[in-house]
Amino acid sequence: MSDFKVIVRNNGPLRLEGDITIVDQDGKPFGLGGRTALGLCRCGHSSNKPFCDGSHGKMGFASECPARDLPPPAPKA
């Protein structure tokens, strides 16, 4: 099992750490240059989407997401 973690940063990006593969909607992989950590934009203002470029700080993006338990998924009909 791979060691992979997603960290939801308050007022910032989603930080991915570990063995990362990111593909577009057609399944074509992004070249990550061997990175084992990177940030994905949550604010929508990055000029390098889907990756974070730090724009959240300039735009005053605010979002805090404390950990919580989700309810079980609804049964499939």
Secondary structure, 3 states (H helix, E strand, C coil): CCCEEEEECCCCCEEEEECCCCECCCCCECCCCCCCEEEECCCCCCCCCCECCCHHHHHCCCCCCCCCCCCCCCCCC
